[in-house]
Amino acid sequence: MGRRARLGLVLCLAALWAGALAAADEEGNQDESLESKTLSAEDQVKDHSTGTRVVAGQIFLESGKSDSQLEDEENFHSQEEEKENSLEELNSLEMSNLLNKDLEEAEIQSPVLTAIGGTADGEPCHFPFLFMEKEYAECTADGREDGRLWCATTYDYKKDQKWGFCETEEQSNKRRQMQEAEDVYQTGMKILNESSKKAQKKEAYQYLLKAADMNHTKAMEKVSYALLFGDYLKQNIQSSKELFEKLTEEGSPKGQMALGFLYASGLGVNSSQAKALVYYTFGALGGNLIAHMILGYRYWAGIGVLQSCESALTHYRLVANHVASDISLTGGTVVQRIRLADEVENPGMASGMLEEDLIQYYQFLAEKGDVQAQVGLGQLHLHGGRGVEQNHQRAFEYFNQAANAGNSHAMAFLGKMYSEGSDVVPQSNETALQYFKKAADMGNPVGQSGLGMAYLYGRGVPVNYELALKYFQKAAEQGWVDGQLQLGSMYYNGIGVKRDYKQALKYFNLASQGGHILAFYNLAQMHATGTGVMRSCHTAVELFKNVCERGRWSERLMTAYNSYKDGDSNSAVVQYLLLAEQGYEVAQSNAAFILDQKASIVGENETYPRALLHWNRAASQGYTVARIKLGDYHFYGFGTDVDYETAFIHYRLASEQQHSAQAMFNLGYMHEKGLGIKQDIHLAKRFYDMAAEASPDAQVPVFLALCKLGVIYSLQYVREINIREIFSHIDMDQLLGPEWDLYLMTIIALLLGTIIAYRQRQHQAIPRPAGLRPAVPQQEPPPEHQPPQ
C-alpha cells in the first residue's frame, strides 16, 4: 500500500507539474499559432523586442508596456530567470528519475489483457507472441476470416496452440461497424472534395448519409448541416434537429452550436434565448469558433446577456487569432456582401458580381493576348469572388501569359504564388525571388513588397533589414497595402528602424483603408492592449469583429445568395439567419428582407415579428435602410402595434445619422399630417426641401408634395380668415376712385361684346344647304370636317 500511495502521489505531482508547464506554454503562445503556419523556423526574424513578435506582418502582443518598463524588467528578471532555470533543470531531473523508477513498477502492477474464450480462457495475453513466423506486440485479426482480434497466451503459438479473443463478440461487431462507417465516410469525403459537379456532390452525400446511419460522428455533422441548409439534400429542419440532439448527447461542439442556433431562431423548436445561450456556451467550451463568434456578438450587442465589451473582446480575439493564422501572402478569399434590398430598390446598381457573358468576354480578350485581361483574370482566380471560383491553376496560367509578355504585375503575383506554394505551384524561394526582382526593377510595388519580405525573413537571400525597409517604403509610397503593413510591423518592433508606435499606427491605418485583414488585426491588438494608443475595448472589438467576418465561414454568404437567386428562399433564409447570429449585418438585413416577403419556412404570423427583430439588429450596426424599415414597421403596424412616435424616432435617427432622403421625406409627411408629432406645415416644407437636397431622386416626389402642401396651406389660410369682414373694411371709393362703378360697368360691357362677336363668327362658318332635299341617310363626315355644335 505504501508503494501504491507513493506512486499515486508522484503521478499527481507529475500531472500538476506538466499541467503548469502546459498552461505557461499555452499562455505564452496563445497568440503565436500563426508562427508554425506562416514561416518555417529558419525564416523567423531573430532579435525581436521583448514582449512582441511579428510573423508575416502580424503583431503578437504579450504585454502593452513601454520601452522603459521593459528594459527595467529585463534587468530585474534576468537574474531571476537564471535561478529559475537552474531549479527547473534540477527539479525536472529529479522528477524524471523518480517517475522512471515508479513507472517501471507501475507497468508491472498494471492490469494485463486477459484472453476471452479460445483454448486459454482467462489467461493473460503474452506480448510479443510468435504467429506464422511473425512477432505481434498487440492483438491481431490475422488468420481469422471474421476479423475478430485475438492474442496468444504463450510466446510460440504454433508450439503451444494457446490463444483467446481480445474482445467480446459485441465489442468486435461494434468495432467492425465503426471501421466500415469510417471507410464509407472517407469515400464520400473524397468524392466531395475532388468533384465540382452537383451530381457528384449529391452522390457523395449519399455515402455520408449511409455513414451517418451507422452513427459516424463526423458524417452526422455533415449530414445534419446539409439537411438544415438544403445543401445537396432536401431541406428537412426536423431531421436535422434530431441529428443535432444526438450529436449534442455525444458532446459534439458542432451539434451544440447548431442546436443553440435552432433555439435562437425558433426553427423546428420553440424559440428560447436561454437554451440557445447554454448550447452556444457549451459549443464554445468545446472549441467551436462559430459559437465563440456568436457569443462575442451577443456580448457586444447585449442580446440575451448583459452587455460586456471585455467578454466580447475575449471571444472575438480568440476567433480572430485563428482567422489571421489562415491568411497567406496571396491574401484570403474575397467576401461578397450583396444586399437583397438594394438589388430590388436599385436593380441597375452593380452588385459586384460579374456576369457570365462579361467573364467570357474577358477570357476571349485574354486568349487574344490582351495583357490587362490576363492579369485581371489571374487575380480573380487567385483570390476568388465576384462570381468567379478560386482556381490557382488558371490564375497561374494567366499570370504566366502576362509575365511572358513583360507585365510586371503578373511577374510579382507569380512571385507571390511561388513564395507561398500550393498544390499547383511548388514552393520555391529562389524562383519567387527572381520574379520579385524583375517586377521590382520595373518599379512594381507588389514586386518591391515581395522583395522586402525576402530580405526581412531571409528567403533565398541573407537577412537584411535595411534593404527590407527600403523596398517596403517604395511599395508603401505607391499605396501597396502589403508594403504599408510590413512597414508598420517594422516600426512597431524596431526592426531596422527605431521603434515608433505612431508610425506603426499610421501605416497600419493606411493598410486597413486598403482592406488588409492583418492590418485590422494589428490595429485591434494595439487598441486592445493600449499600445501606442489609448486603450479602447470598443474599437478593438469592432476591429476584431471585422477580422472574424473574413473567416472561411463567410463563403456561405455567396451560397445563400445563390440559393435565393435559384428560387430557394427557405434554404437562403436559414443560411442568412445563422450568419446573422454571427453578427453579419448584411445577413441580418437579407434575412429580414426574405422574411418580409413571407418565407414559408416560418409561420405566417411570425414573419413580421422576426423580420422586425433582424431589421433592428441591422439598424443598430448602422444600416440606413434597416432604420427606415423599423420606422415603416411601427408606422403601419407590421409585427408590432402602430406607434407613430416610435416611427418618428427611427426616421429622425436615419435622417440625422445617415442623412437619408427617404427618412427626411417621411418626417415631412408626418409633420404635414401631425402623426406622432404636432402638425407643423413649415417644418414639413423644411424636411421636404432637405430631402430634395439630399438626393436628386427625391426631387419629383418632393415637388408634388410641395404642390399639395401649397394647396393645403392656401385652403387653411382661407378657412382661417373672415371674407365678409375683409370686404366690409374695403372702401371702393378710396381704392378705385368715386366713379369705380362706371369703370366696372364698362369692363363688363366690353366682355359681353367680345363674347357676342365671337359667337357670331362661329355661326358664319357653318355651311348652309342649297335647298330643301328629302331626308336621305348620309354618312357622317370625318371628325375634322364636322361642324362645331
Secondary structure, DSSP 8 states (H G I E B T S, - for coil): -HHHHHHHHHHHHHHHHHHHHHHHHHHHTTT-HHHHHH--GGGS--S--TTEEEETTEEEES----HHHHHHHHHHHHHHHHHHHHHHHHHHHHHHHHHHHHHHHHHHHS---B-BSTTSTT-B--SSEEETTEEESS-B-TT-SS---EEESSSBHHHH--EEESS-HHHHHHHHHHHHHHHHHHHHHHHHHH--SHHHHHHHHHHHHHHHHTT-HHHHHHHHHHHHHTSSS---HHHHHHHHHHHHHTT-HHHHHHHHHHHHHTSSS---HHHHHHHHHHHHHTT-HHHHHHHHHHHHHTSSS---HHHHHHHHHHHHHHHHHT--TT---------HHHHHH-TTS--S---HHHHHHHHHHHHTT-HHHHHHHHHHHHH-BTTB---HHHHHHHHHHHHHTT-HHHHHHHHHHHHH--SSS---HHHHHHHHHHHHHTT-HHHHHHHHHHHHHTSSS---HHHHHHHHHHHHHTT-HHHHHHHHHHHHHTSSS---HHHHHHHHHHHHHTT-HHHHHHHHHHHHHTSSS---HHHHHHHHHHHHTTSGGGGHHHHHHHHHHTT-HHHHHHHHHHHHHTT-HHHHHHHHHHHHT--TTS-TTTHHHHHHHHHHHHHHTT-HHHHHHHHHHHHHTSSS---HHHHHHHHHHHHHHH--HHHHHHHHHHHHHTSSS---HHHHHHHHHHHHHH-GGGHHHHHHHHHHHHHHHHHHHHHHS-HHHHHHT--HHHHH-TTHHHHHHHHHHHHHHHHHHHHHHHHHTS---SS-----------GGGS---
